[in-house]
Amino acid sequence: MKPLFWIASAKKDLCAMPEDVQDTFGYALYLAQSGRQHDQAKPLKGFGSAGILEVVERSDGGTFRAIYTVRFAKAVYVLHCFQKKSTQGTATPKPDIDKIRDRLQAAERHAKGEIMNDIERGCGNVYEDLGHPDAEEMMVKAQLAAKIGEIIAERQWSQQQAATVIGLTQPKLSQMLRGQFRGISETKMLDALARLGLDVQIVIGPARTDTARKHVGIVFAA
């Protein structure tokens, strides 16, 4: 999985957003790290490349945006996270565009090996980067949700068709595929994979290191 880098205030700004927005954006970044793309991710207008992506999420507090780039082969860079407060049009305000351009240039220099003091490397779990106490559980759920979404896309099912098969309501499935899966247990997600025809096995073994923190992960067989 590609490492994640936060530029300037991007992480702090995302941490200040509502929890459901953090969940959507965190899941989008996890997917980007693993070489996939969130359904809500679209190329940012004005940059002439699909490598600069924008995810928009609405919450009670307004409309929020996360901008990141997958342009560079070995890393994902979070460029800017902000709330769009303008009430006119959908275009990104010029001050934010200017900030994104400046940070994109910083990402390019960093990707070429230049040391940048205002770029922070993530720890490997985007939910831990965001300070969530249930970060390990959220990462497991992100892996499960991504696999469920992958199977649904491969079978070209509508969400309603998929929801009927896996035993969720369509709105709940839609939330899960956006990354808002706090109200769905890991057991339910594993059951969904079984209903989709996968053989689900749980393997428990000794820790690979002597560190106090143990790792919980998902491995999908080929």
For each residue, the residues with C-beta under 8 A, 3 or more apart:
1: 33 34 124
2: 32 33 34 35 74 75 76
3: 33 74 75 76 121 122 124
4: 29 33 75 76 77 78 121 122 126 129
5: 75 76 77 78 107 110 119 120 121 122
6: 10 11 78 119 120 121 122 129
7: 10 77 78 79 80 103 106 107 118 119
8: 103 106 118 119
9: 12 13
10: 6 7 13 14 78 79 80 81 103
11: 6 14 15 78 81 120 129 130
12: 9 15 16
13: 9 10 16 17 80 81 82
14: 10 11 17 22 25 26 66 78 81 130
15: 11 12 22 130 131
16: 12 13
17: 13 14 21 22 25 59 61 64 81 83
18: 21 22 59 60 61 64
19: 22 23 182
20: 23 24 57 59 180
21: 17 18 24 25 57 59 61 64
22: 14 15 17 18 19 25 26 130 132
23: 19 20 26 27 138 179 180 181 182
24: 20 21 27 28 38 40 55 57 178 179 180
25: 14 17 21 22 28 29 55 57 64 66 81 179
26: 14 22 23 29 30 126 127 130 138 142 179
27: 23 24 30 31 38 142 145 178 179
28: 24 25 31 32 38 40 41 55 66 68 179
29: 4 25 26 32 33 66 68 76 78 126
30: 26 27 33 34 126 139 142 146 179
31: 27 28 34 36 37 38 41 146
32: 2 28 29 35 36 37 38 41 53 68 70 76
33: 1 2 3 4 29 30 76 126
34: 1 2 30 31 146
35: 2 32
36: 31 32 146 150
37: 31 32 41 53
38: 24 27 28 31 32 41 55 178 179
39: 149 177 178
40: 24 28 55 56 57 178
41: 28 31 32 37 38 53 54 55
42: 53 54 55 56
43: 47 49 50 52 53 54
44: 47 52 53 54 67 92 100
45: 91 92
46: 92 97
47: 43 44 52 100 104
48:
49: 43 52 71
50: 43 53
51: 69 70 71
52: 43 44 47 49 67 68 69 71 79 100 104
53: 32 37 41 42 43 44 50 67 68 69 70
54: 41 42 43 44 65 66 67 92
55: 24 25 28 38 40 41 42 65 66
56: 40 42 63 64 65
57: 20 21 24 25 40 63 64 65 66 178
58: 62 63 64
59: 17 18 20 21 62 64
60: 18
61: 17 18 21 64 83
62: 58 59 83 84 85
63: 56 57 58 83 84
64: 17 18 21 25 56 57 58 59 61 81 82 83 84
65: 54 55 56 57 80 81 82 83 84 92
66: 14 25 28 29 54 55 57 78 80 81
67: 44 52 53 54 78 79 80 81 100
68: 28 29 32 52 53 76 77 78 79
69: 51 52 53 72 76 77 79 104 107
70: 32 51 53 76
71: 49 51 52 107
72: 69 75 77 107 108 111
73:
74: 2 3 111
75: 2 3 4 5 72 111
76: 2 3 4 5 29 32 33 68 69 70
77: 4 5 7 68 69 72 103 104 107 110 111 119
78: 4 5 6 7 10 11 14 29 66 67 68 81
79: 7 10 52 67 68 69 100 103 104 107
80: 7 10 13 65 66 67 96 99 100 103
81: 10 11 13 14 17 25 64 65 66 67 78
82: 13 64 65 96
83: 17 61 62 63 64 65
84: 62 63 64 65 92 93 96
85: 62
86: 89 93
87:
88:
89: 86
90:
91: 45
92: 44 45 46 54 65 84 96 97 100
93: 84 86 96 97
94: 97 98
95: 98 99
96: 80 82 84 92 93 99 100
97: 46 92 93 94 100 101
98: 94 95 101 102
99: 80 95 96 102 103
100: 44 47 52 67 79 80 92 96 97 103 104
101: 97 98 104 105
102: 98 99 105 106
103: 7 8 10 77 79 80 99 100 106 107
104: 47 52 69 77 79 100 101 107 108
105: 101 102 108 109
106: 7 8 102 103 109 110 116 118 119
107: 5 7 69 71 72 77 79 103 104 110 111 119
108: 72 104 105 111 112
109: 105 106 112 114 116
110: 5 77 106 107 113 114 115 116 119
111: 72 74 75 77 107 108
112: 108 109
113: 110
114: 109 110
115: 110
116: 106 109 110 119
117:
118: 7 8 106
119: 5 6 7 8 77 106 107 110 116
120: 5 6 11
121: 3 4 5 6
122: 3 4 5 6 125 126 129
123: 128 129
124: 1 3 128
125: 122 128 129 135 136 139
126: 4 26 29 30 33 122 129 130 139
127: 26 130 132 134 135 138 139 142
128: 123 124 125 131 132 135 136
129: 4 6 11 122 123 125 126
130: 11 14 15 22 26 126 127 135
131: 15 128
132: 22 127 128 135 138
133:
134: 127 137 138
135: 125 127 128 130 132 138 139
136: 125 128 139 140 215 216
137: 134 140 141 186 216
138: 23 26 127 132 134 135 141 142 182
139: 30 125 126 127 135 136 142 143 217
140: 136 137 143 144 186 216 217 218
141: 137 138 144 145 181 184 186 189
142: 26 27 30 127 138 139 145 146 179 181
143: 139 140 146 147 217 218
144: 140 141 147 148 186 189 190 192 193 218
145: 27 141 142 148 149 176 177 179 181 189
146: 30 31 34 36 142 143 149 150
147: 143 144 150 151 193 198 218 220
148: 144 145 151 152 166 176 177 189 192 193 196
149: 39 145 146 152 153 177
150: 36 146 147 153 154
151: 147 148 154 155 193 196 198
152: 148 149 155 157 159 162 177
153: 149 150 156
154: 150 151
155: 151 152 162
156: 153
157: 152 161 162 165
158: 161 162
159: 152 162 163 170 173 174 177
160: 163 164 170
161: 157 158 164 165
162: 152 155 157 158 159 165 166 173
163: 159 160 166 167 168 169 170 172 173
164: 160 161
165: 157 161 162 195 196
166: 148 162 163 173 191 192 195 196
167: 163 188 191 192 195
168: 163 172 173 176 184 188 192
169: 163 172 173
170: 159 160 163 173 174
171: 174 175
172: 163 168 169 175 176 183 184
173: 159 162 163 166 168 169 170 176 177
174: 159 170 171 177 178
175: 171 172 178 180 181 183
176: 145 148 168 172 173 179 180 181 184 189
177: 39 145 148 149 152 159 173 174
178: 24 27 38 39 40 57 174 175
179: 23 24 25 26 27 28 30 38 142 145 176
180: 20 23 24 175 176 183
181: 23 141 142 145 175 176 184 189
182: 19 23 138
183: 172 175 180
184: 141 168 172 176 181 188 189
185: 188 189
186: 137 140 141 144 189 190
187: 190 191
188: 167 168 184 185 191 192
189: 141 144 145 148 176 181 184 185 186 192 193
190: 144 186 187 193 194 200
191: 166 167 187 188 194 195
192: 144 148 166 167 168 188 189 195 196
193: 144 147 148 151 189 190 196 198 200
194: 190 191 197 198 199 200
195: 165 166 167 191 192
196: 148 151 165 166 192 193
197: 194
198: 147 151 193 194
199: 194
200: 190 193 194
201:
202:
203:
204:
205:
206:
207: 210 211 214 215
208: 215
209:
210: 207
211: 207 214
212:
213:
214: 207 211
215: 136 207 208
216: 136 137 140
217: 139 140 143
218: 140 143 144 147
219:
220: 147
221:
222:
